[in-house]
Amino acid sequence: VTWTNLKGRIEAVEAIGNLLESLGRCVW
């Protein structure tokens, strides 16, 4: 795994986390 792939994966996880958090606010 290259550093670029790892960094991109971390950014994707953060983006998904933000999306889920936004959806959670809408639901609750």
C-alpha positions in Angstrom: 0.0 0.0 0.0 1.5 3.3 -1.0 1.2 6.5 1.0 -1.0 8.1 -1.6 -3.5 5.2 -1.5 -3.5 5.2 2.3 -4.1 9.0 2.5 -6.9 8.7 -0.1 -8.5 5.9 1.9 -8.4 8.0 5.1 -9.9 11.0 3.3 -12.7 8.7 2.0 -13.4 7.4 5.5 -13.6 10.9 6.9 -15.9 11.9 4.1 -18.2 8.9 4.7 -18.1 9.7 8.5 -19.2 13.3 7.8 -22.0 12.1 5.5 -23.3 9.6 8.1 -23.1 12.4 10.7 -25.2 14.6 8.5 -27.7 11.9 7.8 -27.8 11.2 11.6 -28.8 14.8 12.2 -31.5 14.6 9.7 -32.9 11.4 11.2 -32.7 12.6 14.8 
